[in-house]
């Protein structure tokens, strides 16, 4: 349990961000502090070396000027030692603080090295320079001050860097907490929204940053969920009603046949059951197709289809089954890529829809326009009001409820047309037809 609690805490964005910030700053500060110490020591060492070189040049100049009073030239300084060597390497003069000591270092003219302390603890920087007569002057200066300065800096860094890390961690914790507070509030609000409360929305912060955009995105998502829920409930309600009607008709006729056998015959009952059964079958198949469309799982073939052949076949079916005038003079050649059975269903649904609302005439047209095949289906009925021309493609929508049911319409035909045409990368819309009725226009990319 404790391990789970610890993992949950470390899963927090606030904790992980704070730890990441502290870790990055700690690495940067450690590298910077190390570089600072090394650079400071190098700078102080260079300074001591420059002082030793300057002192060496002074002594060389004095010796070249003929001065033999070396003690007057060589200062008695605990931080400086001097030796003068002849050509054989023997000590001919030395500062009093190392009188009698061996040679400091085996250096040549212009050479520099770091040596152990000849008179006290610590290191010295030794510099050598040659006089005109071949004598070698070696001057060594103590690095004690440089070492002390670096040693004094390290404790300050060891104290200051953790304090700075604490400030960085605290600041990051505070800033991230303030930034994520609206997110946590939105999380609690969304967690309280149930399927029955999709009308609720999260309150977006006043800022226009990522958190504000997240809140507005969540509200748009809730809008879509609420709209989908409303559509689903309406769909289920309408589907239940549509399925109930033929089932009720079958049951009613069966009950009448059982109660009054002399009022109906077997063939009459079978005809009623067959008609209503076909209606139920159509509804179920339509609902399944729309469900697959909602799940983006429509299985459509991709073949070249001569759409004009399908139009002429559908026109002949209307002539055989209705007394309407079927005009195909506007049908030209048109070829698309798609699924022939699905496109046949599109034509069938459009033709049946036009036939149900036509008075005397249905016109079918097919043209090619801007790399698209344009199919038009016109009727000379009452037409579709302009305000309803988008709504007629919604599911279970009927502009004339009583006539639609009497004529066998389910309100799904144009919805199925929309889904199939969309799956073929096409569009469908309703306008006013040339005969005063409705015109349905389908555009599908030419194949």
Buried (B, 14 or more C-beta within 10 A) or exposed (E): EEEEEEEEEEEEEBBEBBBEBBEEBBEEBEEEBEEBBEEBBEEBBEBBBEBBBEBBBBBBEBBEEEEEEBEEBBEEBEBBBBBBBEEEEEBEBBBEBBEEBEBBBEBEEEBBBBBEBBBEEBBBBBBBBBBEEEBBBBBBBBBBBBBEEBEEBEEEBEEEBEEBBEEBBEEBBEBBEEBBEBBEBBEEBBEEBEEEEBEEBBEBBEEEEEBBEBBBEBBEEBEEEBEEBEEEEBBEEBBEEBBEBBBEBBEEBBEBBEEEEEEBEEEEBEEBBEBBBEBBEBBEEBBEBBEBBBEEEBEBEEEEBBBBBBBBEBBEBBBEEBEBEBBBEBBEEBBBBBBBEBBBBBBBBBBBBBBBBBEEBBBBBBBBEEEBBBBBBBBBBBBBEEEEBEEBBBBBBBBBEEEBBEEEBBBBBBBBBBBBBEBBEBEBEBBBBEBEBBBBBBBBBBB
